[in-house]
Amino acid sequence: MIVLAGLVVGAVWGATSARRSGGNRLDMAQYAAVWGIIGGVAGLFATIALERML
């Protein structure tokens, strides 16, 4: 679940960032995809770390 949350939060963050910098729809989609992947990977590492501690 942490992976999905990281994916969604990253995608929203990326789209918002692109919108603030004046990007069009394709820019927002690209930023959302990239930041979604980054958020998903961060969530994956957080899940692994949490599972290893418990």
C-alpha positions as CSV (number, residue, x, y, z in Angstrom):
1,M,0.0,0.0,0.0
2,I,2.9,2.3,0.6
3,V,4.0,1.8,-2.9
4,L,0.7,2.9,-4.3
5,A,0.5,5.9,-2.0
6,G,4.0,6.9,-3.1
7,L,3.0,6.5,-6.7
8,V,-0.1,8.7,-6.4
9,V,1.5,11.3,-4.3
10,G,4.4,11.5,-6.7
11,A,2.2,11.8,-9.7
12,V,0.1,14.6,-8.1
13,W,3.3,16.4,-7.0
14,G,4.7,16.2,-10.6
15,A,1.6,17.4,-12.3
16,T,1.3,20.3,-9.9
17,S,4.9,21.2,-10.3
18,A,4.5,21.2,-14.1
19,R,1.3,23.3,-13.9
20,R,3.0,25.9,-11.7
21,S,5.9,26.2,-14.1
22,G,3.5,26.8,-17.0
23,G,3.6,23.5,-18.7
24,N,1.0,22.1,-21.1
25,R,-0.9,18.8,-20.7
26,L,1.9,16.7,-22.1
27,D,4.4,18.4,-19.7
28,M,2.1,17.6,-16.8
29,A,1.7,14.0,-18.0
30,Q,5.5,13.6,-18.3
31,Y,6.2,15.1,-14.9
32,A,3.5,13.0,-13.3
33,A,4.9,9.8,-14.8
34,V,8.5,10.6,-13.7
35,W,7.6,11.7,-10.2
36,G,5.1,8.8,-9.9
37,I,7.9,6.3,-10.7
38,I,10.2,8.1,-8.2
39,G,7.4,8.0,-5.5
40,G,6.7,4.3,-6.2
41,V,10.3,3.3,-5.9
42,A,10.6,5.3,-2.7
43,G,7.5,3.6,-1.4
44,L,9.0,0.2,-2.3
45,F,12.1,1.0,-0.3
46,A,10.0,2.2,2.6
47,T,7.9,-1.0,2.5
48,I,11.1,-3.2,2.4
49,A,12.6,-1.2,5.3
50,L,9.4,-1.5,7.3
51,E,9.1,-5.2,6.7
52,R,12.7,-5.8,7.7
53,M,12.2,-3.9,11.0
54,L,9.1,-5.8,12.0
